[in-house]
Amino acid sequence: MPENVSTQNLVANGDFEASGGEFGAANWWPWAYEEPRPTDGTPNYAYRPNWNVESLSKGAAARFMLSGDRALRIINNWDPWHSGVVQGVDAPA
C-alpha cells in the first residue's frame, strides 16, 4: 500500500452495533427500488422491505453476525425486493 494512503476506517458504525433511527442502524440510510406487481402473474416486481437490527442477546442466529452482538436485517416475506443501506463518507483525494 502506498505510504500516503490512510488505513483508517471512514465508515461510521460499520459493524451495525450502534442502533438508531427508524431503519435500525445509526449512520445508515435505506434505499429500495419498487416495481408494481404485473398482472400477468410473473415475479417481475419488487416490494419495499423492512429494515431492523437483530442481536444475539435477543435470540438472533450467530451465523448472521460478522462480529459483536448486532446485525442489520432487511426482510420482506414472500415477495421479491431490491434494497440495501448506504452511507456517504468523505474520502481524501
N, C-alpha and C positions, 0 to 999 in steps of 0.2 A: 504494500500500500504506500502511495507517495507520502512524504513527510508532512505535507501541508493539508492532508485530509484528516478531518476530525472523526473519531470513532464514537463520539457522544451520541446517544440515542435522542433524536429530535422529536420522537412521538411521545405525547403525554398519555399516560395511562395505557401503555402498550400491552399490558397484561390483563386489562379489564378489571383489576382489583378494586378500583375506586368506582362506586356506583353513584349515579346521579342523573338527573334529567328524566324526561318522560320515556326515553327509549333505553334506559338501563345503565349504560356505561358513561361515566363522565368523560368529556372531551371528544366524544364521538358523535357523528351525525348520521342518521339513517338515509339511505336512498332506496328507491324502489321504482321499477318500471311496471306500469299497469297496462294490461291489454284486455279488453272486454272478451267474454266467452262467446265464441262464434255459435251461430245457430245450427251449424252442420254437425255438432257433436264431437269435433276434433279437439284435442287438448292444446290447441294453439292459442293459449291465453295465459294471463298472469294476474294473480290477485296480490294485494298488499298483505305482507305477513305481519307478525307481531315481533317486537324486539323486547328482550328482558335479560336479566343477569341470573345465572344459576350459580349455586355454591355447593361445595362439598358438605359444608356444615348444615345445609338444609336438604341433603339427600341426593345431590346431583351425582351422576356417574363419573368416577375418577378418570376414565379413559378420554373424556372430553375436555380435560383440563391440561393446559400446557404447563402451567406452574401455579403455585399459590392455591387459593380457595375458590376463585370465581372464574367464570367464562361467560362470554356474551352468547346469547341464544337468539337465533332468528328462526321462526317457525310459522308454518301455515299448514294445518292438517288437510289432507286430501286434495288440495289444489296446487298447481304449479306457481312458483314465484321466482322473480328475478330481483334480487335485493342484496344489500350489504350495509356496511358502515364505512364512513370516510372521515379523515381528519386532515386538515391543512397544516403544513409545517413551514417555517421559514428556514430555508437551507442556504448556507453560504454559497456565494458564487464560485 
